[in-house]
């Protein structure tokens, strides 16, 4: 088991480290001097059975650090060290009483009875950790028994129905989310800040999860109302499930049913708003990524359709299903933000991921042919990164081969990539439109680009 001390006083470090080493030979004792170090340890070196926080820190708020550690690591006992007055003044009663095993150890720490005091307090705290079987969360595993899931998927929930694990080594995983126990967005954010992009779920659990969630999404979408902003979350969750399902199992009858009802909902939601500005102002920008870009592309393309007078439900469905499929195979969420092969951000990715990015329009176009109820979407998808000046990819067709529906889709997906994850501001829109102006002012791109510009400025 591990414990983490957060204190600026290195003399206290040494006193406590020595006493803990003598009293608890199997307890690993780590020390952090500030909030950032504490979070780094909590995110990458856990799990910790309990935390020790110095109430006398001068450059940090001990209550803020403690609360944030709870958000990151879940409910854990705390031992607060310091003079009585500091603990009383700087640790609120709500925090102190939040766990019945919380304790305090009074300074000075060089007093004669300190070892006995620590033994009594820590023994009480350890009883909680043993009760929770905390060590069981670290497991030696066969990685073949697990499937990676994008960490972004979990931002759409606050409770997950199955245990979720973080890979420490190829064969050692830590359980960081327990089945059916609440967690916070800050818990995930701290892992994401450590550049952790995938969490792991047991294969059998993932298949159950996908089936169960698909059924839930179908039911929720049937009940969703276009004007309710919660519908955005339902759609984002449904698109995420759609993508995960396709990556794991390919195109199945469930996928075809789910994709069809998602497209219907996107069309209904877009029709509820009088203009695109109103919709983007209430769009939940927190959930940036492949699913969010897919939804934004579908919504934006519907507004361009409306302005062009395209009322055909077949045309609308072609555009919305293309928006769902366009990026699902990308190996990294951040690649959905890139529109040019010359984009310097591509240098952040491996050669293999760049190759996958370059080929993804062709890969997805091939898969899209299985969606036989939506004819010709493979053409839209294969060309969704092409430009009239042959600066797109992957095929560089002449401008005459980029059809009007491709022009609408490409304008919509480009804008979606530019604004995904950002709050609606005129400056943001103007910057995106300036980026588009050079490449979208000719051929079958010109009219949808002009419509979009008028709609957003």
VENKAUR-V518164 format. One record per backbone hydrogen bond with DSSP energy under -1.0 kcal/mol. NH is the residue of the N-H (numbers start at 1). CO is the residue of the C=O. E is the energy in kcal/mol with one decimal. If there is no record, write none. Layout:
((NH,CO,E) (NH,CO,E))
This chain:
((3,28,-2.5) (4,50,-1.2) (5,30,-3.1) (6,52,-2.8) (7,32,-2.4) (13,9,-1.5) (14,10,-1.9) (15,11,-2.0) (16,12,-2.6) (17,13,-3.1) (18,14,-2.2) (19,15,-2.1) (20,16,-2.9) (21,17,-2.2) (22,18,-1.7) (23,19,-2.3) (24,20,-3.2) (27,24,-1.5) (28,1,-3.2) (30,3,-2.4) (32,5,-2.7) (38,34,-2.2) (39,35,-2.5) (40,36,-2.2) (41,37,-2.4) (42,38,-2.6) (43,39,-2.4) (44,40,-1.9) (45,41,-3.1) (49,2,-2.8) (51,77,-2.1) (52,4,-2.9) (53,79,-2.1) (54,6,-2.4) (55,81,-3.1) (57,54,-1.0) (65,61,-2.3) (66,62,-2.1) (67,63,-2.6) (68,64,-2.3) (69,65,-2.2) (70,66,-1.8) (71,67,-2.0) (72,68,-2.1) (73,69,-3.3) (74,70,-2.3) (79,51,-2.5) (80,103,-2.5) (81,53,-2.2) (82,105,-1.5) (87,83,-2.2) (88,84,-2.5) (89,85,-2.3) (90,86,-2.6) (91,87,-1.6) (96,92,-2.6) (97,93,-2.6) (98,95,-1.4) (102,99,-2.1) (103,78,-2.6) (105,80,-2.4) (114,111,-1.3) (117,113,-2.2) (118,114,-2.8) (119,115,-2.5) (120,116,-2.1) (121,117,-2.3) (122,118,-3.2) (123,119,-1.9) (124,120,-1.3) (125,121,-1.8) (126,122,-3.0) (127,123,-1.2) (129,125,-1.4) (130,126,-2.6) (131,127,-1.8) (132,128,-2.1) (133,130,-1.0) (134,129,-1.9) (136,133,-1.4) (137,134,-1.8) (138,135,-1.9) (139,173,-3.1) (141,171,-3.4) (145,142,-2.7) (146,143,-1.5) (147,201,-2.8) (149,199,-3.5) (151,197,-2.6) (153,150,-1.6) (154,151,-1.2) (155,152,-1.2) (156,153,-1.0) (157,154,-1.4) (164,177,-2.7) (165,200,-3.0) (166,174,-3.0) (168,172,-2.7) (169,172,-1.9) (173,139,-2.5) (174,166,-2.5) (175,137,-2.7) (176,164,-2.1) (177,164,-1.8) (180,160,-3.8) (181,178,-1.9) (183,158,-2.6) (188,184,-1.1) (189,185,-2.8) (190,186,-2.1) (191,187,-1.0) (192,188,-2.8) (193,189,-2.5) (195,192,-1.9) (196,191,-1.8) (199,149,-2.9) (200,165,-3.1) (201,147,-2.2) (203,145,-2.7) (206,202,-2.6) (207,203,-2.1) (208,204,-1.8) (209,205,-2.9) (210,206,-2.9) (211,207,-2.0) (212,208,-2.9) (213,209,-3.2) (214,210,-2.1) (215,211,-1.8) (216,212,-2.2) (217,213,-3.1) (218,214,-2.3) (219,215,-2.1) (220,216,-2.8) (221,217,-2.9) (222,218,-1.6) (223,219,-1.2) (224,220,-1.1) (228,225,-1.7) (231,228,-2.0) (232,229,-1.1) (234,230,-2.1) (235,231,-2.6) (236,232,-2.7) (237,233,-2.7) (238,234,-2.3) (239,235,-2.8) (240,236,-2.2) (241,237,-2.2) (242,238,-2.5) (243,239,-2.5) (244,240,-2.6) (245,241,-3.0) (246,242,-2.3) (247,243,-2.4) (248,244,-1.9) (249,245,-3.3) (250,246,-1.6) (256,252,-2.1) (257,253,-2.2) (258,254,-2.8) (259,255,-2.9) (260,256,-1.6) (261,257,-1.8) (262,258,-2.1) (263,259,-2.2) (264,260,-1.8) (265,261,-1.9) (266,262,-2.4) (267,263,-2.1) (268,264,-2.1) (269,265,-2.9) (270,266,-2.4) (271,267,-1.7) (279,275,-1.3) (280,276,-2.6) (281,277,-1.9) (282,279,-1.1) (285,283,-1.3) (287,284,-1.2) (293,289,-2.8) (294,290,-2.1) (295,291,-2.1) (296,292,-2.7) (297,293,-2.5) (298,294,-2.1) (299,295,-2.4) (300,296,-2.9) (301,297,-2.5) (302,298,-1.5) (303,299,-1.5) (304,300,-2.0) (305,301,-2.3) (306,302,-2.2) (307,303,-2.0) (308,304,-1.9) (310,305,-2.5) (316,312,-2.1) (317,313,-2.4) (318,314,-2.2) (319,315,-2.0) (320,316,-2.4) (321,317,-2.7) (322,318,-1.8) (323,319,-1.8) (324,320,-1.6) (325,321,-1.8) (326,322,-2.2) (328,325,-1.2) (330,327,-2.1) (335,332,-1.2) (336,333,-1.6) (337,334,-1.5) (338,335,-1.5) (343,340,-1.2) (346,343,-2.0) (347,344,-1.6) (348,345,-1.7) (349,346,-1.8) (354,350,-2.3) (355,351,-2.3) (356,352,-2.2) (357,353,-2.4) (358,354,-2.5) (359,355,-1.8) (360,356,-1.2) (363,359,-2.2) (364,360,-2.7) (365,361,-1.8) (366,362,-1.8) (367,363,-1.7) (368,364,-2.8) (370,367,-2.1) (371,368,-1.8) (372,370,-1.5) (374,371,-2.1) (377,374,-1.2) (380,376,-1.2) (381,377,-2.7) (382,378,-2.6) (383,379,-1.4) (384,381,-1.4) (386,383,-1.9) (390,387,-1.7) (401,398,-1.6) (402,399,-1.3) (407,403,-2.3) (408,404,-2.1) (409,405,-2.3) (410,406,-3.0) (411,407,-2.0) (412,408,-2.2) (413,409,-2.9) (414,410,-2.1) (415,411,-2.1) (416,412,-2.3) (417,413,-2.3) (418,414,-1.8) (419,415,-2.1) (420,416,-1.8) (422,419,-2.4) (429,425,-2.1) (430,426,-2.9) (431,427,-2.1) (432,428,-2.0) (433,429,-2.6) (434,430,-2.2) (435,431,-1.8) (436,432,-1.7) (437,433,-1.7) (440,436,-2.0) (445,442,-1.6) (446,443,-1.0) (449,445,-2.3) (450,446,-2.5) (451,447,-2.7) (452,448,-2.4) (453,449,-2.4) (454,450,-2.3) (455,451,-2.1) (456,452,-1.4) (457,453,-1.4))
